[in-house]
């Protein structure tokens, strides 16, 4: 495991190497945030709030075998795939917690934990979840949905703190769905609901 506090040349090359397979809009989101999109089975996972800490994680074949079995079981419908994806994210957040070490992530990112190893705000969670979604798509494990650019809600003026989420889009009807593990502890299923409903929440 390699902990990274800044992007080096190898990470810049990772973004370029990933360009052939990731949706351009999603790649642009990673680039615009100053983050790194995944390459093959390597994720540059964000933590510390605002991705101030970065950990290079190689997702093992054993992990993919477990998650792949779950995702393949949900291939018979979009609804089943979303249910399977909830389980995949649950396993993924548990895996990230073991890789980061230290205290498991506290839900809803209390300000007092900013900068601490393993603690994630909504941008960290969004980047990490989007990385997982891209890997699942590229491994052929996400068939009823595409990966879309993350979305946000709240602008202070409306009385809500800004919040971000990863997003998938159902291929059949083009409906957008939020995939948001931020309110939950590692190992819990994420909020996975229509994006419109997520955007209305506080």
C-alpha positions as CSV (number, residue, x, y, z in Angstrom):
1,X,0.0,0.0,0.0
2,X,1.4,3.4,-1.0
3,X,0.1,6.5,0.7
4,X,0.3,9.6,-1.5
5,X,0.0,13.3,-0.5
6,X,0.6,14.7,-4.0
7,X,0.2,13.6,-7.6
8,X,3.4,12.5,-9.2
9,X,4.3,11.7,-12.8
10,X,3.0,8.1,-12.5
11,X,-0.4,9.3,-11.5
12,X,-0.6,11.8,-14.3
13,X,0.2,9.0,-16.6
14,X,-2.6,6.9,-15.0
15,X,-5.2,9.5,-16.1
16,X,-4.0,9.4,-19.7
17,X,-3.8,5.6,-19.8
18,X,-7.4,5.4,-18.5
19,X,-8.6,7.8,-21.3
20,X,-9.4,5.1,-23.7
21,X,-11.9,3.3,-21.5
22,X,-13.5,5.9,-19.2
23,X,-16.5,8.1,-20.2
24,X,-14.9,11.5,-21.1
25,X,-17.3,13.5,-18.8
26,X,-16.4,11.3,-15.8
27,X,-12.6,11.5,-16.6
28,X,-13.1,15.3,-16.8
29,X,-14.6,15.3,-13.4
30,X,-11.6,13.5,-11.9
31,X,-9.2,15.9,-13.7
32,X,-11.1,19.0,-12.7
33,X,-11.1,18.0,-9.1
34,X,-7.4,17.2,-9.3
35,X,-8.0,13.6,-8.6
36,X,-6.9,10.4,-10.4
37,X,-9.2,8.0,-12.2
38,X,-8.6,4.3,-11.8
39,X,-6.4,2.3,-14.1
40,X,-7.2,-1.4,-14.6
41,X,-7.6,-2.6,-11.0
42,X,-5.6,0.2,-9.4
43,X,-7.5,2.9,-7.5
44,X,-6.0,6.1,-6.1
45,X,-8.4,6.2,-3.1
46,X,-9.2,9.6,-1.5
47,X,-9.4,10.3,2.3
48,X,-8.6,13.0,4.8
49,X,-11.3,15.3,3.4
50,X,-11.0,16.8,-0.1
51,X,-8.6,14.0,-1.1
52,X,-5.7,15.5,0.9
53,X,-4.6,11.9,1.5
54,X,-4.3,9.4,-1.3
55,X,-3.7,5.7,-1.1
56,X,-2.8,3.6,-4.1
57,X,-4.9,0.4,-3.8
58,X,-4.6,-2.6,-6.1
59,X,-7.9,-4.5,-6.1
60,X,-7.1,-8.2,-5.8
61,X,-8.4,-10.9,-8.1
62,X,-10.0,-12.5,-5.1
63,X,-11.9,-9.3,-4.3
64,X,-13.1,-9.0,-7.8
65,X,-14.2,-12.7,-7.8
66,X,-16.4,-12.0,-4.8
67,X,-17.9,-8.8,-6.1
68,X,-18.2,-10.3,-9.6
69,X,-20.3,-13.1,-8.3
70,X,-22.6,-10.6,-6.6
71,X,-22.9,-8.4,-9.7
72,X,-23.5,-11.3,-12.1
73,X,-26.3,-12.5,-9.9
74,X,-28.1,-9.2,-10.5
75,X,-27.9,-9.2,-14.3
76,X,-31.5,-10.1,-14.9
77,X,-32.9,-6.6,-14.4
78,X,-31.8,-3.0,-13.6
79,X,-33.5,-3.3,-10.2
80,X,-31.6,-6.4,-9.4
81,X,-28.3,-4.8,-10.6
82,X,-28.8,-1.9,-8.3
83,X,-29.5,-4.2,-5.4
84,X,-26.3,-6.1,-6.2
85,X,-24.4,-2.8,-6.5
86,X,-25.5,-1.9,-3.0
87,X,-23.8,-5.1,-1.8
88,X,-20.7,-4.4,-3.9
89,X,-20.3,-0.9,-2.4
90,X,-20.8,-2.3,1.1
91,X,-17.9,-4.8,0.5
92,X,-15.9,-2.0,-1.1
93,X,-16.2,0.4,1.8
94,X,-15.1,-2.4,4.2
95,X,-12.1,-3.1,1.9
96,X,-11.1,0.6,1.8
97,X,-11.3,0.8,5.6
98,X,-8.9,-2.1,6.0
99,X,-6.5,-0.6,3.4
100,X,-6.5,2.9,5.0
101,X,-5.9,1.6,8.6
102,X,-6.6,3.6,11.7
103,X,-10.1,4.5,12.9
104,X,-12.9,3.4,10.5
105,X,-14.5,6.3,8.7
106,X,-17.1,8.2,10.7
107,X,-20.3,8.8,8.7
108,X,-21.2,12.4,7.6
109,X,-17.6,13.6,8.0
110,X,-17.5,15.5,11.3
111,X,-15.3,18.7,10.8
112,X,-13.0,17.7,13.8
113,X,-11.8,14.7,11.8
114,X,-10.6,16.7,8.8
115,X,-7.1,15.6,7.6
116,X,-7.1,12.4,9.6
117,X,-6.1,9.2,7.8
118,X,-9.1,7.1,6.7
119,X,-11.7,9.7,7.3
120,X,-13.7,10.7,4.2
121,X,-15.9,13.6,3.4
122,X,-18.5,13.5,0.6
123,X,-15.9,14.3,-2.1
124,X,-13.7,11.5,-1.0
125,X,-16.6,9.1,-1.0
126,X,-17.8,10.3,-4.4
127,X,-14.4,9.9,-6.0
128,X,-13.9,6.5,-4.4
129,X,-17.3,5.2,-5.4
130,X,-17.0,6.5,-8.9
131,X,-13.7,4.7,-9.2
132,X,-15.4,1.5,-8.2
133,X,-18.2,2.1,-10.7
134,X,-15.7,2.6,-13.5
135,X,-13.9,-0.6,-12.6
136,X,-17.2,-2.6,-12.5
137,X,-18.2,-1.1,-15.9
138,X,-14.9,-1.9,-17.5
139,X,-14.8,-5.4,-16.1
140,X,-18.3,-6.1,-17.7
141,X,-19.9,-6.3,-14.3
142,X,-22.2,-3.3,-14.7
143,X,-24.5,-4.0,-17.7
144,X,-27.8,-2.2,-17.1
145,X,-26.2,1.1,-16.1
146,X,-23.6,3.5,-17.3
147,X,-21.4,5.6,-15.0
148,X,-22.2,9.3,-15.1
149,X,-20.4,12.4,-13.7
150,X,-21.0,13.0,-10.0
151,X,-23.7,15.5,-9.1
152,X,-24.3,17.8,-6.1
153,X,-27.0,19.4,-4.0
154,X,-27.0,22.4,-1.6
155,X,-25.5,25.8,-2.1
156,X,-25.7,27.3,1.4
157,X,-28.2,29.9,0.2
158,X,-30.9,27.3,0.2
159,X,-30.0,26.3,3.7
160,X,-28.2,23.2,2.7
161,X,-24.5,22.4,3.0
162,X,-23.0,21.4,-0.4
163,X,-23.0,17.6,-0.9
164,X,-21.8,15.3,-3.7
165,X,-22.6,11.8,-4.9
166,X,-21.6,9.3,-7.5
167,X,-24.2,8.6,-10.2
168,X,-25.3,5.8,-12.5
169,X,-27.7,6.0,-15.4
170,X,-30.0,3.2,-16.3
171,X,-29.4,2.2,-19.9
172,X,-33.1,1.3,-20.7
173,X,-34.9,4.4,-19.5
174,X,-32.0,6.9,-18.9
175,X,-33.0,7.4,-15.3
176,X,-30.3,8.7,-13.0
177,X,-29.5,7.2,-9.6
178,X,-27.4,8.5,-6.7
179,X,-24.9,6.0,-5.1
180,X,-24.0,7.7,-1.9
181,X,-22.2,5.8,1.0
182,X,-21.3,9.1,2.8
183,X,-24.1,8.9,5.4
184,X,-23.2,5.3,6.3
185,X,-20.3,3.6,8.1
186,X,-17.9,1.3,6.2
187,X,-19.6,-2.0,5.5
188,X,-23.1,-0.6,5.4
189,X,-25.2,-0.3,2.2
190,X,-25.1,3.1,0.6
191,X,-28.1,5.3,-0.1
192,X,-29.0,4.3,-3.7
193,X,-32.1,6.2,-4.9
194,X,-33.3,8.2,-7.8
195,X,-31.1,11.2,-8.3
196,X,-34.0,13.6,-8.3
197,X,-35.0,12.3,-4.8
198,X,-31.5,12.6,-3.6
199,X,-31.2,16.2,-4.8
200,X,-34.3,17.1,-2.9
201,X,-33.0,15.8,0.4
202,X,-31.2,17.9,3.0
